[in-house]
Amino acid sequence: MDVEGIKSKIREVLGDVPFECTGFEGYVCVNIRREDLLKVVSFLKEDPSLRMDFLMAVTGVDLAGIEEGKGFRVLYHLFSYTHRHTVVVRVDVPRDDPTVPSLAHLYGSANWNEREVYDLFGIVFQGHPDLRRILLPEEWIGHPLRKDYKQPDTILGFPATRTTMMDKVRAARAKGKEE
């Protein structure tokens, strides 16, 4: 199905709710509000002409410095094995309320994907069956892919930075110039 066909199908479920839909090199990208996420993704999965039966990935983006006034963007990369088309659903979430509904009950692959986005960006997936860190230790403070993340001097008792060979060479050269 082409971009216009997918766009008209989504318009069926959303009615007059505003959304954006673009197509680029075989991909269809749909920007929707977070309150419409479950309705739209359920429709994309269950509609026989779309049949988006595989969630390839869930990714997060910190929009600080990219799009002023926006917090984060969550992207859901959906694929139809039946029809061989891809749809990317994009949802913007504010920095002061970084929550979005979980899709774990619709797609098994959402479980770990959502945990990774939670771990690295701090976006909370409401209704997730086991939302906890997956890459970092539970005692880790903060979410390192946020642009406002400040790396501490030590992490879990270990230095957060290390001296590289080039650091040693530069220090030796600087010491030689001082003498």
C-alpha positions in Angstrom: 0.0 0.0 0.0 1.3 3.5 -0.8 1.5 6.5 1.4 -1.8 7.9 0.4 -3.5 4.6 1.0 -2.0 4.3 4.5 -2.9 7.9 5.2 -6.5 7.4 4.3 -6.7 4.2 6.4 -5.3 6.1 9.4 -7.8 9.0 8.8 -10.6 6.3 9.1 -9.6 5.6 12.7 -8.6 9.1 13.7 -11.3 11.0 12.0 -10.7 14.8 12.3 -7.7 14.4 14.8 -4.7 16.2 13.2 -1.8 14.1 12.2 1.1 14.2 9.7 2.0 11.5 7.3 5.0 11.5 4.9 6.6 8.9 2.7 10.3 8.5 1.9 12.0 5.6 0.0 9.5 2.9 0.9 8.8 4.1 4.4 5.7 5.8 5.7 6.1 8.0 8.7 3.1 9.0 10.8 3.2 11.7 13.5 0.4 11.3 16.0 -0.5 12.5 19.5 0.4 10.1 22.4 -3.2 9.8 23.4 -3.9 8.2 20.0 -1.0 5.8 20.1 -2.8 2.7 21.2 -5.7 3.3 18.9 -3.5 3.9 15.8 -1.1 1.0 16.4 -3.8 -1.5 17.2 -5.5 -0.4 14.0 -2.3 -0.8 12.0 -1.7 -4.2 13.4 -5.3 -5.6 13.0 -6.4 -4.0 9.7 -6.1 -6.8 7.1 -4.9 -4.4 4.4 -2.1 -3.1 6.6 -1.3 -6.0 8.9 1.7 -4.4 10.7 2.6 -7.6 12.5 6.1 -6.9 13.6 7.5 -4.2 15.8 11.1 -3.9 14.6 12.3 -1.3 17.1 11.3 1.4 19.6 13.7 4.3 19.6 13.9 7.5 21.6 15.3 11.0 20.6 16.0 13.9 22.9 14.8 16.9 20.9 16.6 19.5 23.1 18.5 21.8 20.7 16.8 20.3 17.7 13.2 21.4 18.0 12.7 24.1 20.5 9.8 23.6 23.0 9.8 19.9 22.5 11.0 17.2 24.9 11.4 13.7 23.4 10.2 11.7 20.5 9.5 8.0 20.6 9.6 6.2 17.3 7.9 2.8 16.6 9.2 1.0 13.5 6.5 -1.4 12.3 6.7 -3.9 9.5 4.2 -6.0 7.7 5.5 -9.4 6.7 2.3 -10.0 4.7 2.4 -6.8 2.6 6.1 -5.9 2.9 5.7 -2.3 3.9 7.1 -0.3 6.8 5.4 2.4 8.9 7.2 4.5 11.5 4.9 5.9 14.1 6.3 9.0 15.8 5.0 10.4 19.1 6.3 13.6 20.8 6.3 13.6 24.6 7.0 16.6 26.8 10.1 16.8 28.9 8.1 17.5 32.1 5.8 14.4 31.5 7.8 11.9 29.6 5.2 9.1 29.5 3.6 7.1 26.7 1.4 4.0 26.7 3.2 0.7 26.5 2.8 -1.5 23.4 4.1 -4.6 25.2 0.6 -6.2 25.2 0.4 -5.8 21.4 4.0 -6.8 20.5 6.3 -9.1 22.5 9.3 -7.3 21.1 8.1 -4.0 22.8 9.0 -5.4 26.2 12.8 -5.1 25.9 12.7 -2.2 23.4 10.7 0.0 25.8 12.9 -1.0 28.7 16.0 0.2 26.7 14.3 3.6 25.9 13.3 3.9 29.6 16.8 3.1 30.8 18.6 5.5 28.5 16.1 8.4 28.1 13.8 8.1 31.2 10.6 7.8 29.1 8.0 5.9 31.1 5.9 3.4 29.3 2.6 3.2 31.2 1.2 -0.3 31.6 4.6 -2.0 30.9 4.7 -5.4 32.7 8.3 -5.0 33.9 9.6 -1.5 33.4 13.1 -1.5 34.9 16.7 -0.9 33.7 18.0 -3.3 31.1 21.4 -2.0 30.2 22.6 -0.1 33.3 22.7 -1.2 36.9 19.6 -0.4 39.0 21.6 2.0 41.2 22.6 4.1 38.2 21.5 7.7 38.5 20.0 9.5 35.6 19.5 8.6 31.9 22.7 9.0 29.9 21.2 9.7 26.4 19.4 12.8 27.6 21.2 15.9 26.4 21.0 17.4 29.9 22.7 14.4 31.5 25.8 15.3 33.5 28.4 12.5 33.7 29.6 12.1 37.3 33.3 12.0 38.2 32.8 8.5 39.5 30.3 5.8 38.5 29.7 3.0 41.0 33.0 3.8 42.7 35.1 3.8 39.5 36.4 6.9 37.6 34.1 7.9 34.8 36.9 8.9 32.6 40.3 7.3 31.9 43.6 8.5 30.7 44.3 7.5 27.1 47.7 7.1 25.5 47.2 10.4 23.7 46.5 12.1 27.0 49.8 10.8 28.3 51.6 12.0 25.1 50.1 15.5 25.4 51.0 15.7 29.0 54.6 14.6 28.2 54.9 17.2 25.4 53.4 19.9 27.7 55.9 19.0 30.5 58.8 19.2 27.9 57.8 22.7 26.9 57.7 23.8 30.5 61.3 22.8 31.1 
